[in-house]
Amino acid sequence: MPLDPAFVADCPYLPNAVLIEDIVSIDPETSTIVARLPTHEELPLTRDQRAHPERHPRHVAGGLMVHLTGILGFAHAYYLLELRHQDGWIGYGTHIHEGRFRKMGKIGPPMLLSCQALTVRRIRGVIVPRYRFRFTQDGDSIYEAEHSAIFTQVVSASASVTS
């Protein structure tokens, strides 16, 4: 399904930094969300590579894939945990556990980005998920990792003042 404008508006990044083009699937039973990333030469970081066809071909930058884990974490929180940035919820990555770049992401074929919450703990008002990420392209694994994050709700002082 195309990206919901409400999700894009709620995301703590501007639309150009969201980068995914659509949500492929949302599975509440397995707590998994899958999105599609178009791969082209104008992706951030990719467009600034000093490419050489044999030594350093243009590719989807690894740093961009780490950023995309955050975008997928926000999408998971939005669609499956129902946490809204507009309601004061914000998330941050805290740990990358055993991250592995299996292959270089090529320019051209889209990537499928899978994010599954393995655990979601609620501790003193914060939510602490541990996510499994698997990014694939043409059936090949490109990036695999587990990441931990923390979501906390910040209520502004003006919102808590009553008239």
N, CA, C and O of each residue as an XYZ file, in Angstrom:
652
protein
N       0.845     -1.168      0.000
C       0.000      0.000      0.000
C       0.895      1.237      0.000
O       1.954      1.240      0.628
N       0.475      2.275     -0.696
C       1.274      3.503     -0.704
C       1.398      4.052      0.708
O       0.592      3.733      1.582
N       2.406      4.871      0.921
C       2.581      5.441      2.254
C       1.385      6.306      2.620
O       0.941      7.147      1.837
N       0.884      6.089      3.800
C      -0.225      6.854      4.338
C       0.279      8.275      4.631
O       1.245      8.435      5.376
N      -0.347      9.292      4.069
C       0.089     10.663      4.349
C       0.099     10.989      5.844
O       0.906     11.805      6.288
N      -0.785     10.363      6.624
C      -0.795     10.602      8.073
C       0.487     10.066      8.719
O       1.016     10.682      9.644
N       0.991      8.918      8.238
C       2.257      8.389      8.758
C       3.398      9.335      8.403
O       4.218      9.667      9.259
N       3.454      9.768      7.152
C       4.525     10.664      6.709
C       4.481     11.967      7.510
O       5.527     12.481      7.907
N       3.295     12.500      7.750
C       3.153     13.736      8.527
C       3.562     13.542      9.979
O       4.061     14.476     10.607
N       3.359     12.342     10.526
C       3.668     12.067     11.928
C       5.133     11.705     12.148
O       5.630     11.797     13.270
N       5.819     11.302     11.102
C       7.211     10.859     11.217
C       8.094     12.019     11.685
O       7.907     13.150     11.235
N       9.048     11.760     12.574
C       9.915     12.841     13.045
C      10.952     13.295     12.008
O      11.735     14.204     12.286
N      10.968     12.687     10.838
C      11.832     13.120      9.737
C      10.969     13.731      8.645
O       9.814     13.343      8.469
N      11.522     14.675      7.919
C      10.832     15.261      6.779
C      10.631     14.199      5.699
O      11.368     13.214      5.666
N       9.652     14.380      4.821
C       9.342     13.353      3.809
C      10.544     12.879      2.982
O      10.625     11.695      2.655
N      11.469     13.768      2.640
C      12.625     13.346      1.834
C      13.522     12.356      2.559
O      14.271     11.624      1.912
N      13.466     12.315      3.880
C      14.305     11.399      4.650
C      13.597     10.090      4.977
O      14.221      9.176      5.517
N      12.304      9.978      4.662
C      11.580      8.734      4.932
C      12.057      7.647      3.971
O      12.250      6.506      4.389
N      12.248      7.972      2.707
C      12.884      7.151      1.676
C      12.101      5.937      1.188
O      12.189      5.611      0.004
N      11.339      5.251      2.042
C      10.585      4.092      1.570
C       9.449      4.566      0.684
O       8.913      5.659      0.873
N       9.078      3.719     -0.304
C       8.017      4.151     -1.219
C       6.651      3.587     -0.850
O       5.623      4.184     -1.171
N       6.637      2.444     -0.179
C       5.351      1.896      0.235
C       5.545      0.845      1.315
O       6.643      0.335      1.539
N       4.432      0.542      1.977
C       4.392     -0.538      2.954
C       3.855     -1.755      2.212
O       2.758     -1.713      1.655
N       4.625     -2.833      2.205
C       4.250     -4.049      1.486
C       3.289     -4.887      2.323
O       2.307     -5.421      1.807
N       3.579     -4.998      3.618
C       2.699     -5.792      4.479
C       2.859     -5.376      5.934
O       3.904     -4.886      6.362
N       1.778     -5.592      6.671
C       1.752     -5.398      8.120
C       1.104     -6.640      8.698
O      -0.033     -6.967      8.360
N       1.829     -7.337      9.576
C       1.319     -8.573     10.159
C       1.313     -8.452     11.686
O       2.347     -8.646     12.325
N       0.164     -8.135     12.270
C       0.104     -8.010     13.729
C       0.439     -9.307     14.465
O       0.990     -9.269     15.566
N       0.112    -10.457     13.866
C       0.371    -11.736     14.545
C       1.851    -11.987     14.767
O       2.242    -12.507     15.812
N       2.683    -11.622     13.791
C       4.128    -11.812     13.936
C       4.835    -10.510     14.297
O       6.059    -10.483     14.419
N       4.070     -9.428     14.469
C       4.596     -8.107     14.799
C       5.650     -7.664     13.778
O       6.730     -7.191     14.133
N       5.293     -7.835     12.487
C       6.231     -7.564     11.394
C       5.650     -6.546     10.421
O       4.459     -6.564     10.108
N       6.510     -5.674      9.960
C       6.163     -4.733      8.902
C       7.228     -4.840      7.817
O       8.416     -4.957      8.116
N       6.804     -4.801      6.565
C       7.728     -4.884      5.428
C       7.463     -3.679      4.536
O       6.316     -3.362      4.222
N       8.541     -3.012      4.134
C       8.444     -1.845      3.252
C       9.365     -2.045      2.052
O      10.261     -2.890      2.063
N       9.120     -1.250      1.026
C       9.941     -1.311     -0.184
C      10.742     -0.010     -0.313
O      10.215      1.090     -0.146
N      12.024     -0.178     -0.615
C      12.919      0.951     -0.846
C      13.334      0.967     -2.307
O      13.924     -0.001     -2.786
N      13.037      2.049     -3.029
C      13.578      2.155     -4.383
C      15.080      2.438     -4.272
O      15.502      3.199     -3.401
N      15.868      1.846     -5.127
C      17.316      2.089     -5.103
C      17.692      2.818     -6.381
O      17.515      2.306     -7.487
N      18.207      4.007     -6.207
C      18.601      4.830     -7.352
C      19.806      5.663     -6.952
O      20.156      5.757     -5.776
N      20.428      6.261     -7.943
C      21.675      6.989     -7.707
C      21.495      8.285     -6.936
O      22.485      8.886     -6.518
N      20.268      8.733     -6.738
C      20.045      9.988     -6.013
C      19.699      9.784     -4.535
O      19.310     10.732     -3.854
N      19.840      8.545     -4.035
C      19.650      8.331     -2.602
C      20.701      9.129     -1.828
O      21.832      9.269     -2.295
N      20.343      9.651     -0.655
C      21.353     10.338      0.153
C      22.552      9.423      0.392
O      22.401      8.206      0.495
N      23.698      9.995      0.474
C      24.996      9.317      0.616
C      25.403      8.605     -0.671
O      26.559      8.691     -1.087
N      24.471      7.909     -1.299
C      24.775      7.215     -2.547
C      25.158      8.230     -3.623
O      26.121      8.020     -4.361
N      24.418      9.316     -3.714
C      24.690     10.315     -4.759
C      26.042     10.982     -4.567
O      26.595     11.539     -5.515
N      26.585     10.934     -3.352
C      27.852     11.595     -3.063
C      29.051     10.648     -3.062
O      30.156     11.050     -2.696
N      28.842      9.402     -3.467
C      29.951      8.451     -3.523
C      30.886      8.798     -4.676
O      30.443      9.212     -5.748
N      32.157      8.627     -4.448
C      33.146      8.739     -5.519
C      33.290      7.336     -6.100
O      34.171      6.563     -5.724
N      32.408      7.049     -7.011
C      32.288      5.680     -7.528
C      33.384      5.369     -8.540
O      33.837      6.227     -9.298
N      33.784      4.118     -8.516
C      34.705      3.557     -9.509
C      34.156      2.174     -9.840
O      33.916      1.385     -8.926
N      33.946      1.851    -11.128
C      33.261      0.602    -11.480
C      33.907     -0.665    -10.941
O      33.205     -1.649    -10.704
N      35.222     -0.675    -10.738
C      35.882     -1.898    -10.244
C      36.217     -1.837     -8.759
O      36.094     -2.836     -8.051
N      36.637     -0.675     -8.291
C      37.092     -0.588     -6.898
C      35.989     -0.190     -5.926
O      35.968     -0.658     -4.788
N      35.079      0.665     -6.361
C      34.049      1.165     -5.450
C      32.807      1.507     -6.266
O      32.538      2.677     -6.536
N      32.055      0.485     -6.655
C      30.858      0.766     -7.460
C      29.814      1.526     -6.645
O      29.742      1.396     -5.423
N      29.016      2.315     -7.340
C      27.934      3.030     -6.668
C      26.984      1.981     -6.069
O      26.642      0.996     -6.724
N      26.568      2.203     -4.835
C      25.749      1.228     -4.112
C      24.908      1.946     -3.057
O      25.112      3.130     -2.792
N      23.971      1.226     -2.465
C      23.181      1.756     -1.357
C      24.109      1.770     -0.138
O      24.591      0.726      0.302
N      24.344      2.943      0.387
C      25.305      3.107      1.478
C      24.839      2.394      2.747
O      23.656      2.416      3.086
N      25.783      1.765      3.439
C      25.470      1.078      4.690
C      24.904      2.015      5.741
O      23.990      1.639      6.475
N      25.433      3.230      5.826
C      24.918      4.208      6.783
C      23.458      4.545      6.523
O      22.692      4.798      7.453
N      23.082      4.545      5.251
C      21.689      4.788      4.893
C      20.806      3.636      5.359
O      19.671      3.850      5.784
N      21.331      2.409      5.278
C      20.550      1.256      5.748
C      20.331      1.329      7.257
O      19.265      0.955      7.746
N      21.323      1.803      7.990
C      21.139      1.966      9.435
C      20.062      3.022      9.692
O      19.225      2.839     10.576
N      20.069      4.119      8.937
C      19.003      5.123      9.054
C      17.636      4.485      8.772
O      16.658      4.768      9.464
N      17.581      3.633      7.765
C      16.319      2.988      7.401
C      15.793      2.072      8.504
O      14.582      1.874      8.608
N      16.679      1.510      9.330
C      16.184      0.727     10.472
C      15.390      1.632     11.408
O      14.401      1.197     11.997
N      15.813      2.880     11.550
C      15.051      3.831     12.360
C      13.700      4.148     11.748
O      12.694      4.211     12.455
N      13.672      4.350     10.431
C      12.404      4.627      9.748
C      11.458      3.435      9.908
O      10.267      3.610     10.162
N      11.999      2.219      9.757
C      11.150      1.026      9.926
C      10.700      0.880     11.375
O       9.576      0.447     11.627
N      11.553      1.233     12.325
C      11.150      1.221     13.732
C      10.002      2.192     13.987
O       9.063      1.870     14.715
N      10.078      3.391     13.383
C       8.974      4.343     13.516
C       7.710      3.800     12.867
O       6.616      3.946     13.412
N       7.859      3.174     11.701
C       6.683      2.596     11.031
C       6.066      1.495     11.891
O       4.844      1.419     12.018
N       6.901      0.646     12.478
C       6.398     -0.409     13.354
C       5.664      0.203     14.544
O       4.572     -0.238     14.903
N       6.270      1.222     15.151
C       5.643      1.868     16.305
C       4.316      2.525     15.907
O       3.350      2.480     16.669
N       4.268      3.123     14.741
C       3.063      3.812     14.273
C       1.942      2.819     13.983
O       0.824      2.974     14.475
N       2.246      1.800     13.181
C       1.197      0.885     12.714
C       0.867     -0.238     13.702
O      -0.290     -0.647     13.799
N       1.861     -0.741     14.431
C       1.608     -1.909     15.276
C       1.553     -1.587     16.773
O       0.848     -2.266     17.519
N       2.275     -0.580     17.215
C       2.223     -0.208     18.630
C       1.313      0.998     18.869
O       1.011      1.344     20.010
N       0.883      1.632     17.773
C      -0.002      2.793     17.813
C       0.575      3.946     18.623
O      -0.143      4.625     19.358
N       1.880      4.160     18.480
C       2.550      5.289     19.118
C       2.634      6.414     18.095
O       3.081      6.199     16.969
N       2.215      7.587     18.474
C       2.175      8.723     17.556
C       3.122      9.820     18.024
O       3.098     10.233     19.183
N       3.943     10.274     17.109
C       4.839     11.383     17.380
C       4.037     12.609     17.809
O       4.451     13.343     18.706
N       2.897     12.828     17.171
C       2.054     13.985     17.507
C       1.510     13.905     18.940
O       1.107     14.921     19.507
N       1.498     12.705     19.522
C       1.060     12.531     20.909
C       2.241     12.559     21.885
O       2.088     12.243     23.065
N       3.418     12.940     21.380
C       4.591     13.071     22.239
C       5.529     11.879     22.240
O       6.553     11.915     22.922
N       5.213     10.813     21.493
C       6.076      9.635     21.471
C       7.257      9.859     20.529
O       7.098     10.362     19.417
N       8.417      9.482     20.990
C       9.619      9.542     20.162
C      10.467      8.316     20.475
O      10.518      7.851     21.614
N      11.126      7.805     19.451
C      11.952      6.620     19.629
C      13.383      6.882     19.217
O      13.668      7.719     18.361
N      14.276      6.140     19.855
C      15.699      6.233     19.564
C      16.285      4.830     19.554
O      15.923      3.996     20.385
N      17.172      4.571     18.634
C      17.912      3.322     18.656
C      18.911      3.358     19.791
O      19.512      4.397     20.065
N      19.089      2.229     20.451
C      20.047      2.178     21.560
C      21.197      1.203     21.307
O      22.322      1.455     21.739
N      20.933      0.103     20.619
C      21.975     -0.903     20.371
C      21.767     -1.547     19.001
O      20.637     -1.766     18.565
N      22.867     -1.839     18.346
C      22.855     -2.697     17.160
C      23.534     -3.988     17.594
O      24.712     -3.994     17.953
N      22.783     -5.075     17.556
C      23.301     -6.373     17.987
C      23.688     -7.182     16.744
O      22.828     -7.509     15.926
N      24.931     -7.495     16.605
C      25.406     -8.374     15.535
C      24.929     -7.954     14.140
O      24.448     -8.786     13.371
N      25.062     -6.675     13.820
C      24.693     -6.214     12.487
C      25.644     -6.769     11.439
O      26.861     -6.766     11.628
N      25.085     -7.243     10.339
C      25.904     -7.819      9.275
C      25.444     -7.314      7.914
O      24.264     -7.393      7.575
N      26.386     -6.799      7.146
C      26.141     -6.470      5.756
C      26.559     -7.690      4.956
O      27.751     -7.975      4.835
N      25.588     -8.414      4.410
C      25.862     -9.670      3.707
C      26.346     -9.449      2.273
O      27.207    -10.176      1.776
N      25.780     -8.437      1.618
C      26.138     -8.093      0.238
C      25.996     -6.594      0.087
O      25.377     -5.920      0.911
N      26.577     -6.094     -0.972
C      26.427     -4.682     -1.285
C      25.065     -4.461     -1.944
O      24.686     -5.198     -2.854
N      24.339     -3.455     -1.487
C      23.054     -3.116     -2.092
C      23.277     -2.465     -3.449
O      23.974     -1.457     -3.557
N      22.677     -3.052     -4.489
C      22.853     -2.566     -5.856
C      21.886     -1.427     -6.168
O      20.837     -1.283     -5.539
N      22.266     -0.639     -7.143
C      21.391      0.409     -7.655
C      20.498     -0.233     -8.712
O      20.984     -0.935     -9.598
N      19.209      0.007     -8.618
C      18.252     -0.512     -9.603
C      17.137     -1.312     -8.981
O      16.026     -0.801     -8.841
N      17.396     -2.573     -8.595
C      16.307     -3.382     -8.021
C      15.889     -2.841     -6.650
O      16.747     -2.443     -5.862
N      14.600     -2.821     -6.356
C      14.175     -2.345     -5.034
C      14.618     -3.311     -3.939
O      14.869     -4.489     -4.192
N      14.708     -2.794     -2.733
C      14.985     -3.622     -1.560
C      13.697     -3.797     -0.781
O      12.876     -2.884     -0.701
N      13.527     -4.979     -0.207
C      12.449     -5.219      0.752
C      13.061     -5.142      2.140
O      14.049     -5.813      2.436
N      12.467     -4.320      2.979
C      12.974     -4.060      4.319
C      11.987     -4.639      5.325
O      10.849     -4.181      5.421
N      12.425     -5.642      6.067
C      11.561     -6.305      7.036
C      11.994     -5.937      8.458
O      13.180     -5.944      8.788
N      11.005     -5.617      9.279
C      11.229     -5.268     10.682
C      10.244     -6.062     11.520
O       9.031     -5.923     11.364
N      10.768     -6.896     12.412
C       9.920     -7.697     13.295
C      10.293     -7.404     14.736
O      11.469     -7.444     15.096
N       9.294     -7.109     15.563
C       9.547     -6.936     16.990
C       9.632     -8.322     17.624
O       8.658     -9.075     17.630
N      10.802     -8.645     18.154
C      10.988     -9.930     18.838
C      10.427     -9.859     20.251
O       9.821    -10.812     20.742
N      10.639     -8.708     20.903
C      10.076     -8.454     22.229
C       9.674     -6.992     22.292
O      10.267     -6.147     21.621
N       8.681     -6.703     23.089
C       8.277     -5.329     23.380
C       8.003     -5.276     24.878
O       7.000     -5.797     25.364
N       8.921     -4.633     25.595
C       8.765     -4.524     27.048
C       8.324     -3.111     27.407
O       8.737     -2.135     26.781
N       7.486     -3.025     28.417
C       7.059     -1.730     28.955
C       7.677     -1.618     30.345
O       7.394     -2.409     31.245
N       8.532     -0.604     30.485
C       9.265     -0.426     31.739
C       9.099      1.017     32.194
O       9.597      1.937     31.544
N       8.401      1.218     33.306
C       8.214      2.551     33.906
C       7.860      3.614     32.869
O       8.498      4.665     32.817
N       6.870      3.354     32.062
C       6.366      4.354     31.135
C       7.095      4.441     29.801
O       6.702      5.226     28.938
N       8.147      3.652     29.613
C       8.818      3.631     28.317
C       8.590      2.271     27.667
O       8.302      1.284     28.344
N       8.723      2.238     26.364
C       8.549      0.998     25.614
C       9.891      0.650     24.997
O      10.519      1.478     24.338
N      10.324     -0.591     25.220
C      11.642     -1.037     24.784
C      11.493     -2.250     23.868
O      11.419     -3.380     24.350
N      11.447     -2.031     22.559
C      11.381     -3.170     21.636
C      12.781     -3.643     21.223
O      13.745     -2.877     21.203
N      12.843     -4.902     20.905
C      14.036     -5.455     20.245
C      13.556     -5.932     18.884
O      12.670     -6.780     18.784
N      14.153     -5.378     17.844
C      13.737     -5.628     16.474
C      14.717     -6.532     15.746
O      15.924     -6.480     15.983
N      14.190     -7.351     14.868
C      15.021     -8.091     13.905
C      14.789     -7.437     12.542
O      13.650     -7.292     12.100
N      15.867     -7.049     11.891
C      15.804     -6.463     10.561
C      16.421     -7.410      9.552
O      17.434     -8.059      9.813
N      15.791     -7.471      8.404
C      16.354     -8.223      7.278
C      16.007     -7.451      6.018
O      14.837     -7.317      5.661
N      17.027     -6.948      5.350
C      16.859     -6.214      4.106
C      17.322     -7.126      2.977
O      18.431     -7.658      3.018
N      16.475     -7.305      1.972
C      16.818     -8.192      0.856
C      16.666     -7.442     -0.470
O      15.952     -6.445     -0.579
N      17.370     -7.969     -1.466
C      17.305     -7.425     -2.824
C      17.450     -8.590     -3.782
O      18.426     -9.337     -3.713
N      16.490     -8.747     -4.673
C      16.487     -9.875     -5.615
C      16.646    -11.215     -4.884
O      17.298    -12.128     -5.392
N      16.055    -11.329     -3.704
C      16.111    -12.562     -2.931
C      17.372    -12.750     -2.107
O      17.449    -13.686     -1.311
N      18.364    -11.881     -2.277
C      19.620    -11.987     -1.515
C      19.552    -11.125     -0.262
O      19.004    -10.023     -0.288
N      20.102    -11.624      0.821
C      20.171    -10.854      2.055
C      21.252     -9.788      1.921
O      22.388    -10.091      1.556
N      20.898     -8.545      2.215
C      21.837     -7.428      2.138
C      22.283     -7.012      3.541
O      23.476     -6.845      3.795
N      21.323     -6.846      4.446
C      21.629     -6.433      5.817
C      20.761     -7.237      6.766
O      19.563     -7.405      6.541
N      21.381     -7.732      7.832
C      20.670     -8.467      8.884
C      21.185     -7.992     10.233
O      22.388     -7.816     10.423
N      20.272     -7.786     11.159
C      20.691     -7.380     12.501
C      19.510     -7.435     13.446
O      18.356     -7.544     13.033
N      19.829     -7.358     14.709
C      18.841     -7.077     15.725
C      19.240     -5.746     16.346
O      20.415     -5.498     16.618
N      18.250     -4.900     16.563
C      18.478     -3.586     17.168
C      17.543     -3.443     18.354
O      16.431     -3.971     18.355
N      18.005     -2.728     19.353
C      17.140     -2.352     20.468
C      16.840     -0.868     20.344
O      17.649     -0.095     19.830
N      15.665     -0.485     20.822
C      15.248      0.906     20.783
C      14.490      1.229     22.057
O      14.137      0.345     22.838
N      14.254      2.499     22.244
C      13.445      2.945     23.374
C      12.486      4.021     22.863
O      12.889      4.941     22.151
N      11.235      3.892     23.231
C      10.218      4.895     22.908
C       9.743      5.497     24.225
O       9.406      4.785     25.171
N       9.727      6.789     24.258
C       9.298      7.497     25.449
C       8.304      8.572     25.047
O       8.356      9.085     23.929
N       7.411      8.909     25.941
C       6.416      9.931     25.653
C       6.759     11.185     26.444
O       6.909     11.159     27.666
N       6.879     12.276     25.710
C       7.161     13.551     26.305
C       5.903     14.396     26.180
O       5.401     14.629     25.081
N       5.414     14.841     27.300
C       4.225     15.691     27.302
C       4.713     17.108     27.573
O       5.352     17.363     28.594
N       4.416     18.018     26.672
C       4.894     19.388     26.834
C       4.190     20.043     28.017
O       3.061     19.691     28.361
N       4.874     20.999     28.629
C       4.310     21.707     29.777
C       3.021     22.434     29.399
O       2.085     22.511     30.194
N       2.982     22.966     28.179
C       1.773     23.688     27.765
C       0.585     22.753     27.600
O      -0.559     23.170     27.777
N       0.847     21.483     27.260
C      -0.246     20.523     27.091
C      -0.825     20.105     28.438
O      -1.989     19.710     28.514
N      -0.017     20.187     29.514
C      -0.505     19.732     30.812
C      -1.150     20.855     31.625
O      -1.705     20.594     32.693
N      -1.090     22.091     31.146
C      -1.695     23.208     31.862
C      -3.200     23.208     31.573
O      -3.625     23.133     30.420
N      -3.980     23.293     32.626
C      -5.446     23.346     32.447
C      -5.930     24.757     32.687
O      -5.334     25.504     33.462
N      -7.004     25.119     32.027
C      -7.553     26.483     32.178
C      -8.560     26.516     33.297
O      -9.133     27.568     33.581
